[in-house]
Amino acid sequence: MPSTPRTPPLPLTTLGHHRRRWLTWLAGATMWPVSGCGGGSGNTAGLSTGGTGSFTNGTVNGLGSIIVNRIRYDNRQAQVQHSDGTTAANTFKLGMVVSVEGSAISGSVSAGTATATATRISYDSEWIGPVGQIDVAASTFALLGNTVSVSSATVFDGTNVRELADLRPTHWVEVYGYVNPATQTLQATRVEVRASAPGAYKLSGLLSDLRHDRCTLGPLTLSYTPGQAGVSLYEGMLLRVHLVPQPDAAGRWAVTRWQVLDQLLTDLDISEADEAELKGRITAHRSATDFSVNGCPVDARGVSGVAALGLTLGSRVEVKGAVSQGVVRATEVERLEEEDVRDNEFELHGRLTHLDTQAGTFVLRGYTVHYTDDTVFELDGALWAVGLLVEVDAVQRQGRWYATQVEADTDAESEAD
Protein backbone atom coordinates (compact mmCIF):
# COMPACT_ATOMS: atom_id res chain seq x y z
CA MET A 1 0.00 0.00 0.00
CA PRO A 2 1.41 3.43 -0.88
CA SER A 3 2.52 5.66 1.96
CA THR A 4 0.01 8.35 2.95
CA PRO A 5 1.79 11.08 4.96
CA ARG A 6 -0.67 13.90 4.39
CA THR A 7 -4.11 14.52 5.87
CA PRO A 8 -6.79 16.49 4.00
CA PRO A 9 -8.61 19.44 5.60
CA LEU A 10 -11.86 17.42 5.75
CA PRO A 11 -12.46 13.66 6.09
CA LEU A 12 -12.61 12.22 2.59
CA THR A 13 -14.97 9.50 3.71
CA THR A 14 -17.73 12.11 4.04
CA LEU A 15 -17.18 13.72 0.66
CA GLY A 16 -18.53 13.06 -2.80
CA HIS A 17 -21.80 11.48 -1.69
CA HIS A 18 -24.98 13.26 -2.73
CA ARG A 19 -27.93 13.00 -0.36
CA ARG A 20 -31.14 13.85 -2.18
CA ARG A 21 -34.81 13.54 -1.45
CA TRP A 22 -36.69 11.73 -4.21
CA LEU A 23 -40.45 11.74 -4.59
CA THR A 24 -41.40 8.98 -7.00
CA TRP A 25 -44.72 8.25 -8.60
CA LEU A 26 -45.22 5.01 -10.55
CA ALA A 27 -48.35 3.95 -12.33
CA GLY A 28 -50.77 2.60 -9.74
CA ALA A 29 -48.31 3.14 -6.89
CA THR A 30 -48.33 5.45 -3.91
CA MET A 31 -45.82 8.20 -3.18
CA TRP A 32 -42.85 7.35 -0.99
CA PRO A 33 -40.19 9.72 0.39
CA VAL A 34 -36.48 9.09 0.92
CA SER A 35 -34.63 11.18 3.49
CA GLY A 36 -32.07 13.81 2.56
CA CYS A 37 -32.09 17.12 0.69
CA GLY A 38 -33.42 18.22 -2.67
CA GLY A 39 -36.27 16.54 -4.50
CA GLY A 40 -37.34 14.75 -7.59
CA SER A 41 -40.22 13.09 -9.36
CA GLY A 42 -40.76 10.66 -12.19
CA ASN A 43 -39.34 7.31 -13.20
CA THR A 44 -36.06 6.79 -11.34
CA ALA A 45 -34.74 4.41 -13.97
CA GLY A 46 -33.23 7.41 -15.77
CA LEU A 47 -31.21 6.93 -18.95
CA SER A 48 -30.71 3.35 -20.07
CA THR A 49 -29.88 1.26 -23.08
CA GLY A 50 -32.05 0.88 -26.14
CA GLY A 51 -32.42 4.43 -27.48
CA THR A 52 -31.38 5.55 -30.93
CA GLY A 53 -28.89 8.01 -29.48
CA SER A 54 -28.19 10.27 -26.54
CA PHE A 55 -27.97 13.96 -25.75
CA THR A 56 -26.38 15.25 -22.56
CA ASN A 57 -25.88 18.82 -21.36
CA GLY A 58 -23.84 19.44 -18.22
CA THR A 59 -20.43 19.83 -16.61
CA VAL A 60 -17.32 17.81 -17.48
CA ASN A 61 -16.66 15.98 -14.21
CA GLY A 62 -14.25 13.43 -15.59
CA LEU A 63 -11.50 12.95 -18.17
CA GLY A 64 -10.38 9.96 -20.20
CA SER A 65 -12.47 10.31 -22.40
CA ILE A 66 -15.01 12.81 -20.96
CA ILE A 67 -17.60 12.17 -18.26
CA VAL A 68 -20.74 14.32 -18.22
CA ASN A 69 -23.72 13.67 -15.92
CA ARG A 70 -22.19 10.31 -14.94
CA ILE A 71 -22.04 9.15 -18.57
CA ARG A 72 -18.58 8.36 -19.95
CA TYR A 73 -18.36 9.42 -23.59
CA ASP A 74 -15.59 8.22 -25.90
CA ASN A 75 -14.75 11.50 -27.65
CA ARG A 76 -11.85 10.33 -29.81
CA GLN A 77 -13.78 10.62 -33.11
CA ALA A 78 -16.19 13.40 -32.10
CA GLN A 79 -16.76 16.59 -34.08
CA VAL A 80 -16.06 19.42 -31.64
CA GLN A 81 -17.31 22.98 -31.95
CA HIS A 82 -17.99 26.09 -29.95
CA SER A 83 -21.67 26.74 -29.33
CA ASP A 84 -21.66 29.30 -32.16
CA GLY A 85 -20.75 26.52 -34.63
CA THR A 86 -17.07 27.36 -35.11
CA THR A 87 -14.61 24.46 -34.95
CA ALA A 88 -12.82 23.82 -31.66
CA ALA A 89 -10.03 21.53 -30.47
CA ASN A 90 -10.95 18.12 -29.09
CA THR A 91 -9.41 18.99 -25.73
CA PHE A 92 -11.51 19.27 -22.60
CA LYS A 93 -10.87 20.33 -19.02
CA LEU A 94 -12.66 19.72 -15.75
CA GLY A 95 -15.48 22.16 -15.11
CA MET A 96 -16.29 22.98 -18.73
CA VAL A 97 -20.00 23.00 -19.62
CA VAL A 98 -20.70 20.94 -22.73
CA SER A 99 -23.49 19.52 -24.88
CA VAL A 100 -22.80 16.00 -26.15
CA GLU A 101 -24.63 14.14 -28.89
CA GLY A 102 -23.75 10.48 -29.18
CA SER A 103 -24.73 6.86 -29.50
CA ALA A 104 -27.24 5.03 -27.35
CA ILE A 105 -26.07 4.57 -23.76
CA SER A 106 -24.82 1.19 -22.55
CA GLY A 107 -24.81 0.27 -18.89
CA SER A 108 -26.44 2.11 -16.01
CA VAL A 109 -26.10 5.75 -15.01
CA SER A 110 -27.07 5.04 -11.40
CA ALA A 111 -24.50 2.22 -11.16
CA GLY A 112 -21.76 4.38 -12.66
CA THR A 113 -21.24 2.13 -15.68
CA ALA A 114 -22.95 4.23 -18.37
CA THR A 115 -20.91 4.64 -21.56
CA ALA A 116 -21.52 5.96 -25.06
CA THR A 117 -19.61 7.22 -28.09
CA ALA A 118 -19.75 10.97 -28.74
CA THR A 119 -20.35 12.08 -32.31
CA ARG A 120 -20.59 15.82 -31.68
CA ILE A 121 -19.62 18.02 -28.73
CA SER A 122 -20.39 21.71 -28.31
CA TYR A 123 -19.09 23.94 -25.52
CA ASP A 124 -18.62 27.55 -24.49
CA SER A 125 -17.91 29.72 -21.50
CA GLU A 126 -20.49 32.22 -20.19
CA TRP A 127 -18.63 35.32 -19.01
CA ILE A 128 -15.26 36.91 -19.81
CA GLY A 129 -14.01 40.08 -18.19
CA PRO A 130 -12.04 41.78 -15.40
CA VAL A 131 -12.27 40.64 -11.79
CA GLY A 132 -13.98 43.20 -9.55
CA GLN A 133 -14.69 43.03 -5.84
CA ILE A 134 -13.82 39.70 -4.20
CA ASP A 135 -15.71 38.41 -1.16
CA VAL A 136 -14.07 35.22 0.06
CA ALA A 137 -16.49 34.84 2.99
CA ALA A 138 -19.47 34.93 0.63
CA SER A 139 -17.69 32.81 -2.03
CA THR A 140 -18.32 35.43 -4.72
CA PHE A 141 -16.53 37.89 -6.95
CA ALA A 142 -17.77 40.59 -9.30
CA LEU A 143 -17.36 40.71 -13.07
CA LEU A 144 -18.62 43.80 -14.90
CA GLY A 145 -20.96 44.51 -12.02
CA ASN A 146 -22.40 40.99 -12.06
CA THR A 147 -21.91 38.38 -9.33
CA VAL A 148 -20.05 35.09 -9.85
CA SER A 149 -20.61 32.44 -7.15
CA VAL A 150 -18.07 29.69 -6.54
CA SER A 151 -18.13 26.48 -4.51
CA SER A 152 -15.62 23.84 -3.47
CA ALA A 153 -16.40 22.11 -6.78
CA THR A 154 -15.41 25.17 -8.88
CA VAL A 155 -12.19 24.45 -10.78
CA PHE A 156 -9.71 27.34 -10.87
CA ASP A 157 -7.02 27.27 -13.57
CA GLY A 158 -4.30 29.90 -13.65
CA THR A 159 -0.74 30.62 -12.58
CA ASN A 160 -0.64 30.70 -8.76
CA VAL A 161 -4.46 30.64 -8.62
CA ARG A 162 -6.02 27.52 -7.11
CA GLU A 163 -9.01 28.97 -5.26
CA LEU A 164 -11.00 32.17 -4.77
CA ALA A 165 -8.59 33.50 -2.12
CA ASP A 166 -5.83 33.58 -4.75
CA LEU A 167 -7.84 35.75 -7.16
CA ARG A 168 -6.89 39.42 -7.54
CA PRO A 169 -8.59 42.50 -9.08
CA THR A 170 -5.67 42.63 -11.53
CA HIS A 171 -6.84 39.37 -13.12
CA TRP A 172 -9.10 38.74 -16.08
CA VAL A 173 -11.15 35.56 -16.11
CA GLU A 174 -13.14 33.30 -18.42
CA VAL A 175 -15.94 31.61 -16.49
CA TYR A 176 -17.89 28.45 -17.31
CA GLY A 177 -21.07 27.68 -15.42
CA TYR A 178 -24.81 28.24 -15.16
CA VAL A 179 -26.55 31.60 -15.23
CA ASN A 180 -29.39 32.16 -12.81
CA PRO A 181 -31.60 34.51 -14.83
CA ALA A 182 -33.73 35.35 -11.80
CA THR A 183 -30.76 37.03 -10.09
CA GLN A 184 -28.35 37.60 -13.02
CA THR A 185 -25.67 35.64 -11.17
CA LEU A 186 -23.40 32.92 -12.48
CA GLN A 187 -22.67 29.70 -10.59
CA ALA A 188 -19.12 29.00 -11.74
CA THR A 189 -17.99 25.47 -12.54
CA ARG A 190 -14.64 26.56 -14.00
CA VAL A 191 -12.67 29.81 -13.75
CA GLU A 192 -9.75 30.26 -16.15
CA VAL A 193 -7.50 33.11 -15.00
CA ARG A 194 -5.65 35.32 -17.45
CA ALA A 195 -2.81 37.74 -16.76
CA SER A 196 -3.54 39.91 -19.81
CA ALA A 197 -6.69 41.60 -21.08
CA PRO A 198 -8.88 39.66 -23.53
CA GLY A 199 -9.78 41.13 -26.91
CA ALA A 200 -13.49 41.07 -26.04
CA TYR A 201 -15.66 40.68 -22.96
CA LYS A 202 -18.60 38.29 -22.79
CA LEU A 203 -21.82 38.14 -20.76
CA SER A 204 -25.04 36.12 -20.78
CA GLY A 205 -28.44 36.61 -19.24
CA LEU A 206 -31.95 37.89 -19.89
CA LEU A 207 -32.50 40.92 -22.10
CA SER A 208 -34.45 43.84 -20.62
CA ASP A 209 -35.31 47.50 -21.28
CA LEU A 210 -35.22 46.92 -25.04
CA ARG A 211 -35.09 50.06 -27.18
CA HIS A 212 -34.28 50.97 -30.78
CA ASP A 213 -30.49 50.87 -30.43
CA ARG A 214 -29.83 49.81 -26.85
CA CYS A 215 -30.90 47.36 -24.16
CA THR A 216 -29.93 46.17 -20.70
CA LEU A 217 -28.23 42.95 -19.62
CA GLY A 218 -27.83 42.79 -15.86
CA PRO A 219 -26.46 46.15 -14.69
CA LEU A 220 -24.95 47.01 -18.10
CA THR A 221 -26.49 49.12 -20.84
CA LEU A 222 -25.62 47.69 -24.25
CA SER A 223 -25.55 49.55 -27.55
CA TYR A 224 -26.00 48.05 -30.99
CA THR A 225 -26.95 48.79 -34.56
CA PRO A 226 -30.60 47.99 -35.36
CA GLY A 227 -30.79 44.61 -37.12
CA GLN A 228 -27.29 43.65 -36.00
CA ALA A 229 -28.46 40.65 -33.98
CA GLY A 230 -29.91 38.93 -37.04
CA VAL A 231 -32.98 37.85 -35.05
CA SER A 232 -35.95 39.64 -33.55
CA LEU A 233 -35.04 40.67 -30.03
CA TYR A 234 -37.57 40.67 -27.20
CA GLU A 235 -37.54 41.36 -23.48
CA GLY A 236 -36.76 38.27 -21.43
CA MET A 237 -34.74 36.71 -24.26
CA LEU A 238 -31.81 34.57 -23.08
CA LEU A 239 -28.69 35.82 -24.84
CA ARG A 240 -24.91 35.63 -24.80
CA VAL A 241 -23.14 38.74 -26.08
CA HIS A 242 -19.57 39.68 -26.93
CA LEU A 243 -18.63 43.26 -26.04
CA VAL A 244 -16.00 45.83 -26.91
CA PRO A 245 -13.88 45.84 -23.74
CA GLN A 246 -14.40 49.55 -23.02
CA PRO A 247 -17.69 51.45 -22.64
CA ASP A 248 -18.36 54.57 -24.71
CA ALA A 249 -18.61 58.09 -23.29
CA ALA A 250 -22.23 57.45 -22.29
CA GLY A 251 -21.25 54.30 -20.37
CA ARG A 252 -22.75 51.92 -22.95
CA TRP A 253 -21.04 48.71 -23.99
CA ALA A 254 -21.04 48.01 -27.74
CA VAL A 255 -22.16 44.51 -28.78
CA THR A 256 -20.03 42.84 -31.46
CA ARG A 257 -21.69 39.39 -31.49
CA TRP A 258 -25.03 37.94 -30.38
CA GLN A 259 -25.94 34.38 -29.55
CA VAL A 260 -29.47 33.25 -28.74
CA LEU A 261 -29.41 30.64 -25.96
CA ASP A 262 -33.05 29.54 -25.69
CA GLN A 263 -33.05 27.27 -28.76
CA LEU A 264 -30.10 24.98 -28.07
CA LEU A 265 -31.67 21.77 -29.36
CA THR A 266 -32.75 23.45 -32.59
CA ASP A 267 -29.33 25.06 -33.08
CA LEU A 268 -27.60 21.70 -32.62
CA ASP A 269 -30.16 19.89 -34.81
CA ILE A 270 -30.56 17.14 -32.25
CA SER A 271 -32.30 14.10 -33.74
CA GLU A 272 -35.60 12.63 -32.62
CA ALA A 273 -36.07 9.94 -29.97
CA ASP A 274 -32.71 10.58 -28.31
CA GLU A 275 -32.24 9.77 -24.68
CA ALA A 276 -31.54 13.08 -22.96
CA GLU A 277 -30.16 14.35 -19.68
CA LEU A 278 -29.88 18.00 -18.67
CA LYS A 279 -28.30 19.43 -15.54
CA GLY A 280 -28.31 23.13 -14.75
CA ARG A 281 -30.61 26.10 -14.15
CA ILE A 282 -34.17 26.75 -15.25
CA THR A 283 -33.61 29.58 -17.74
CA ALA A 284 -37.26 30.06 -18.71
CA HIS A 285 -40.32 29.15 -16.64
CA ARG A 286 -43.64 29.18 -18.47
CA SER A 287 -45.49 26.81 -16.11
CA ALA A 288 -44.80 23.97 -13.68
CA THR A 289 -44.54 21.55 -16.60
CA ASP A 290 -43.26 23.85 -19.35
CA PHE A 291 -39.80 25.32 -18.79
CA SER A 292 -36.28 25.44 -20.22
CA VAL A 293 -33.02 24.18 -18.71
CA ASN A 294 -29.80 25.78 -19.99
CA GLY A 295 -31.83 27.01 -22.95
CA CYS A 296 -33.31 23.57 -23.74
CA PRO A 297 -37.13 23.46 -23.72
CA VAL A 298 -38.61 20.79 -21.43
CA ASP A 299 -42.11 19.29 -21.48
CA ALA A 300 -42.70 17.73 -18.05
CA ARG A 301 -46.41 16.99 -18.45
CA GLY A 302 -45.66 13.28 -18.28
CA VAL A 303 -43.97 13.55 -14.88
CA SER A 304 -46.46 13.05 -12.05
CA GLY A 305 -46.02 15.36 -9.07
CA VAL A 306 -43.59 17.77 -10.72
CA ALA A 307 -45.63 20.75 -9.49
CA ALA A 308 -44.84 19.72 -5.90
CA LEU A 309 -41.16 20.49 -6.51
CA GLY A 310 -41.93 24.21 -6.58
CA LEU A 311 -39.66 24.93 -9.52
CA THR A 312 -39.13 28.60 -10.44
CA LEU A 313 -36.91 30.63 -12.71
CA GLY A 314 -33.33 29.92 -11.67
CA SER A 315 -34.02 26.61 -9.87
CA ARG A 316 -31.21 24.08 -10.20
CA VAL A 317 -32.49 20.81 -11.68
CA GLU A 318 -31.62 17.56 -13.38
CA VAL A 319 -33.96 16.33 -16.12
CA LYS A 320 -34.02 12.97 -17.89
CA GLY A 321 -36.15 11.99 -20.84
CA ALA A 322 -36.08 11.88 -24.64
CA VAL A 323 -35.88 14.46 -27.42
CA SER A 324 -38.94 14.86 -29.63
CA GLN A 325 -39.56 17.70 -32.09
CA GLY A 326 -36.89 19.89 -30.51
CA VAL A 327 -38.19 19.45 -26.95
CA VAL A 328 -37.00 17.23 -24.10
CA ARG A 329 -40.03 15.15 -23.07
CA ALA A 330 -39.18 14.55 -19.42
CA THR A 331 -39.66 11.23 -17.65
CA GLU A 332 -37.83 12.35 -14.52
CA VAL A 333 -37.21 15.74 -12.89
CA GLU A 334 -35.07 16.29 -9.83
CA ARG A 335 -34.58 19.54 -7.93
CA LEU A 336 -30.96 19.89 -6.79
CA GLU A 337 -29.80 21.70 -3.68
CA GLU A 338 -26.53 23.43 -2.79
CA GLU A 339 -24.87 20.31 -1.41
CA ASP A 340 -25.29 18.63 -4.81
CA VAL A 341 -22.91 21.29 -6.13
CA ARG A 342 -20.55 21.40 -3.15
CA ASP A 343 -20.02 17.64 -2.96
CA ASN A 344 -19.24 17.06 -6.62
CA GLU A 345 -16.78 14.21 -7.13
CA PHE A 346 -14.51 14.11 -10.17
CA GLU A 347 -13.13 11.13 -12.06
CA LEU A 348 -9.79 10.87 -13.85
CA HIS A 349 -8.55 8.03 -16.07
CA GLY A 350 -5.03 7.76 -17.44
CA ARG A 351 -1.40 6.96 -16.66
CA LEU A 352 0.53 8.38 -13.72
CA THR A 353 3.09 10.84 -15.10
CA HIS A 354 4.69 11.72 -11.74
CA LEU A 355 4.68 10.15 -8.29
CA ASP A 356 6.03 11.51 -5.00
CA THR A 357 5.52 8.92 -2.25
CA GLN A 358 7.06 11.21 0.38
CA ALA A 359 4.64 14.07 -0.32
CA GLY A 360 1.78 11.68 -1.01
CA THR A 361 1.02 13.10 -4.45
CA PHE A 362 0.80 11.97 -8.04
CA VAL A 363 0.13 13.73 -11.36
CA LEU A 364 -2.64 12.49 -13.63
CA ARG A 365 -3.76 14.36 -16.77
CA GLY A 366 -1.88 17.43 -15.57
CA TYR A 367 -3.61 17.53 -12.17
CA THR A 368 -1.59 17.08 -8.97
CA VAL A 369 -3.61 14.78 -6.72
CA HIS A 370 -2.97 14.10 -3.01
CA TYR A 371 -3.58 10.68 -1.46
CA THR A 372 -4.04 10.07 2.27
CA ASP A 373 -4.87 7.43 4.85
CA ASP A 374 -8.52 7.80 3.79
CA THR A 375 -7.80 6.98 0.14
CA VAL A 376 -9.00 3.52 -0.90
CA PHE A 377 -6.54 1.66 -3.17
CA GLU A 378 -7.60 -1.23 -5.40
CA LEU A 379 -4.50 -1.96 -7.47
CA ASP A 380 -5.04 -5.72 -7.93
CA GLY A 381 -1.34 -6.39 -7.51
CA ALA A 382 -0.21 -3.69 -9.95
CA LEU A 383 2.99 -1.80 -9.13
CA TRP A 384 2.32 1.68 -7.71
CA ALA A 385 4.66 3.57 -10.05
CA VAL A 386 4.85 6.11 -12.86
CA GLY A 387 3.14 4.73 -15.97
CA LEU A 388 0.43 2.82 -14.11
CA LEU A 389 -2.96 3.12 -15.81
CA VAL A 390 -5.49 4.13 -13.14
CA GLU A 391 -9.02 5.31 -12.48
CA VAL A 392 -9.16 7.94 -9.73
CA ASP A 393 -12.14 9.43 -7.89
CA ALA A 394 -11.20 12.80 -6.42
CA VAL A 395 -12.63 15.84 -4.69
CA GLN A 396 -11.41 19.42 -4.47
CA ARG A 397 -10.75 21.05 -1.10
CA GLN A 398 -9.11 24.44 -0.55
CA GLY A 399 -7.72 24.45 -4.08
CA ARG A 400 -6.17 21.00 -3.88
CA TRP A 401 -7.22 17.65 -5.32
CA TYR A 402 -7.63 14.67 -2.98
CA ALA A 403 -8.13 11.09 -4.16
CA THR A 404 -10.95 9.19 -2.48
CA GLN A 405 -10.30 6.01 -4.47
CA VAL A 406 -7.57 4.75 -6.81
CA GLU A 407 -8.11 1.67 -8.98
CA ALA A 408 -5.91 -0.05 -11.53
CA ASP A 409 -7.44 0.40 -14.99
CA THR A 410 -7.13 -1.70 -18.15
CA ASP A 411 -9.38 0.29 -20.49
CA ALA A 412 -7.50 1.71 -23.50
CA GLU A 413 -10.10 4.49 -23.67
CA SER A 414 -8.61 5.81 -20.42
CA GLU A 415 -5.62 7.05 -22.40
CA ALA A 416 -7.78 9.14 -24.76
CA ASP A 417 -7.56 12.93 -24.54
N, C-alpha and C positions, 0 to 999 in steps of 0.2 A: 504494500500500500504506500503511495507517495506520502512524503512528509507534509505536514500541514501546520506551519508555524504561525500563521496569521489568523486573527479572529475578526469577523466582520462586525460592523456597527450594530447590526440587528441579527437575531437568530435566523439562519436561512431556513430552518425547518418550518417557520411560520410564513414564509414568503411564497409568492407565486401561486397561491390557491385562491380561486375566486369563490366567494360564498354569495349565492344569489337566491332570491325567492322566486320560485316558478309557480304560476297558477295555470293548470293544464285542464283543458276541457276536451274530452273525447266523446265521440258519438255514443249517446246512451249512458254516459258515465257521469258521476258527480265530480264537483270541484274538490281538489285536495291541495293544501299548501305545504311547502317545504321551507324550513326555517332559513334565515339569512337575510340578505339585503337585496334590493332591486326587485324586478318582477318580470313575468313573462306570460304569454298565453299562446296556445296553439298546439300543434303536433310536435312533441319533443324529439321526434326522430331526426329532424333537421335534414341536411343534405346527405344523399346516399347514392349508391350506384344506380345505373339504369337510365339516366337522362341522356339527351343527345349532346349535351355540352354543359359547360359551367361558366358562370360569371360571378366574380368576387370583387368587392370594393372594400378596401380597408388598409390597415397599416402593415408594413413589412416587419414581422416579428421574428423572422428567422432567415438564415442564409445557407445556401448549399442544397438545392437551387434557391428558391424564395418561398417563404411560408407566410401566408396571408389568411387571417381568420381560421387558423389551425389546419389549413389545407396546404400541402407541400406541392408546389408547382415546379415541374422541370421546365426551366426557361431557356434551355440551350439553343432551341431553334425558334424562339419567339420573335415576332416582329415587335419592336419597341419604339414607342413614340411619346412625345410630350402630349398633353391633353389638347393642344391646339392642332395636332396632326403632324407636326414636324418630327423628323426622325431623331431618335435619341440612342445613346449607347446602351448596350445590354449589361449594364452594371448597376447594381442596387445596393442600398445601404439601409441599415436598421433605422426604423422610424419614418421612412418614406411612405407616403400614401399613394396607393396604386389601384388601378382597375385591371383585372386579369380576365381575359376570355380564353377558355381552354376546352379540353376534352371532358367527357363525363368523369365523375369522381369515383375512384375505387377506394374501398375501405370505409372506415367510419370516422367522422369528424369528432364525435364525442370520445372515441377511444384513442384519438391521436394518431390514427393510421391513414388518414385521408390523403390521397395523392391524385394528381392529374398532370396533364401536359399542357403548358401554356402555348397558345398560338399567337396571342397579341396582348401586349401590356402597355398601358398608358399611365403616365404619372405627371405630377406637377406640384410645385410648392404653392403656398397661399399668399404669403406676404414677404416682401423684400424691402429693407429700409434701414435707417439708422436706429440704434438703441437709444431710448430716452430714459426716463426715470426707472430705477430698479428697486423693487421692494422684495428683498429676500424673505422676510417674514410672511408676506402674503403670497409668495411664489409667483410673482408677476413681474413683467417689465413692459414699458411702453414702446410703441413703434408708430410714428406719425400720429400720435395722439390716441391710438387704439391700444387696448390691453391684450397682452399675450400671457396666458396662464401656462405654467409648467408643473410637472409632477415628477415623482421619482422615476417614472418610466420614460420621461422625455430624454432623448439622446442628444447630447451636445457634441459638436464636432468642430474643433478649431484649435489652433496653437495655444497651449496653456489654458484652454477653456474646457473644463469637464462638467461643470454644473453652473447653476445660476449665479452663485457667489463669485464666480470667476469672470462674469460678464462685466463690461465697462461701457460707459457712454461714448467712448471713442470707437466702438465696434459697429460694424454693419452686419446684418444677419439675413439669412434666407430661412424661412420658417415653414415647415410642413405641419399639417394638422387639420383640425375641424373647426370651422367657423360656427359660432353660435349667433344666428341672425337676430335673436331676441335681444341680445346685449351688445352686439358687434364686438365680441371678444373671440380670441382664437386659442383653442386648447392645443398646445404644441406637442407634436410627437417627435419632431426632430428640429434642431436649431443648428444650422451651419453658420459659423462665425467667419467673417471676412475682415481683413485688416485694411482693405482699400475700398473706396466708394464704388458701388455698382453703377452701370451705365443707365439703369432705369430702376425705379421703385415699383412695387407691386402690392395691390390690396384686393381683398374680396369682401363681399357683403351684399346687403340689400340696398337697392337704389331708392333714394327719396328726394323730395323737393325738386322734381323734374321740371326744367324750364327749357326755353328754346335752345340755348347754347351752354347750359350749365346744369349741374345736379349735385346731390350730396351723397357721399358714401362715408358712413360713420361721422366723425367730426370734420372731415375735409370737404371743401367745395371744389368740384371738378369742372374744368372747362373743356369744350370740345366743339368741333365743327358740325353743324346739323347734317345728319346723314352719315357721319363718320363711322358709326357703330355697325352699319350694314344690316341692322335689324330694328324693328320698332321697339323703342324703349318704353317701359312703363314703371310706375312706382311699385316697389316691392319686388322688383326683378332681381334675381340672384346673379351677380356679375363678378368677374375678376378683371381688373384693369391694370395696365402698365402706365406709369406716369413719368413725365420729365422730372428729374430729381431736384428741381428747384421750383417753388411757386412763383407766379408772376407778381407784379406790383400790387395787385388787388388781393393777393393771398390765395389765388386759385391754382390748382394743380392741373396741368394740361395732360389729357389722356392721349396716349399714342397707340394703344391696342385695347380691344374689348374682347371678352370671352363670356358667352352666356353659359351659366352653370346649371340651369334647371332643366336641361334636356340631354343628360349624359348618355342615356341608353340610345337615344336617337342619333346623337353625334357619333357614337362608336358603332352604330349599325349592328347592335347585338341581335343575334338570331332568335327565333322563336323556340319555346319549350326548353330553354336552358334552365338548369338548376342555378339558383342565385343566392348569394349571401351578401348583405350589406351591414357595415358597422360604422356608425358615426352619429351625426346630429340630424335632427329633423330640421330641414331647411325651408320647408313650406308646410303649413298645416291648414288644410281645407276642411277637414272634419276628423272625427276619431278614427275613421277607417280609410281616409283619403289624405295622404300626406307624401312628402318627398324626403328621402334620406341622402345626404350628400349630392343633391340635385337629381336623384333617381326617383321617379314617381312610384308610389306603392299603393296597391289596392289591398286593404286588409279586411274586406267584407267577409272573407271566408274564415277569419280567425275569431272564434267565439271568445267573448269576454275582453276583447282588446280595449273597449271603452273604459274598463275598470283600471287600466294602467295609468289613466290621467295624462296621456301624452299631450305636449304642447310644443309650440315653436321653440327649438333649441334643445329639446329633450335628447338625451343620449340613448341610442337604441341599437339592437341587433335584429335584423330581419332575415328570414329564410323563406324561400319559395321558388317560383319559376318565372321566367320572362315570357310575356305574351303581349304582342302588339305594343311593344315599347314600354310596358309597365310590369313591375314586379308584382305578381299575384302572390301575396304572402300566405304561407301556411303556419308560420310561427313568428311571433313578435316578442322581444324581450326588452324591458327597460333596464338600462345599466346605471349603476350608481358610481360614486367617486372611487370606491375601492377597486372596482373593475378596471380602472385606469391605473391606479397607484400600484397594484399588485401584478402588473403585466410581467410575464416571464418570457424570455427570449430563447431562441434555439439556434445553435451554430453547428454546422457540419463541415468537416474538412480535416486537413493534416496539421498537426502541431508544427509551427515554424520556429518556435523558441520555447525553452523550458528552463525555469530557474527554481530548483527544488528548495533552495535556501529561503528565497523570498516567498515561495508558494505561489508562483505565477506561471502562466503559459500564454503564448500568443497564438490566436486562431483567427484567420481571416482579417488580420490587422488589428484585432481587439486584444488588449492585455486583460486576461481573466485571472482572478485570484481563486485559489482553492483553500479550504479550511477543514477543520475537524468535522464540520457539518456536511461537507460534500460527500455524496454517495458515489463510489467508484464501482463500475461493472466492466472490468477490462477483459474478462474471460481468458486470463493468462497472457494477454498481450504485454509487451514490454513498454513501460511508461517512459517514452523517449521522443525526441524530435522525429517527425515523420509519421507518427502514429495517426491513423485515420480514426476520428472520434466524432461522437454526437454529444453536444454539451447543452444542458439547460442552465440558464444564467439569469440573474436579476441585477439591476442597477441600484446601488446605494451610495449616496454622497459622491457621485461622479465616478465610481469605480464599478467594475463588473465582478460578480461573485458567482462561481459555479455551484449550483445545487446538486447537479448530477453529471457524471462523465461516464460515457459508455463507449466501448470499442465499436467501430462502425465498419461495415464491409461493402456499403453501397457506393458504386462508382459515381452515382449522381451527386454524392456529397462533395466531390471535387469540382463540381461545376461552379462557374462564377455566379 
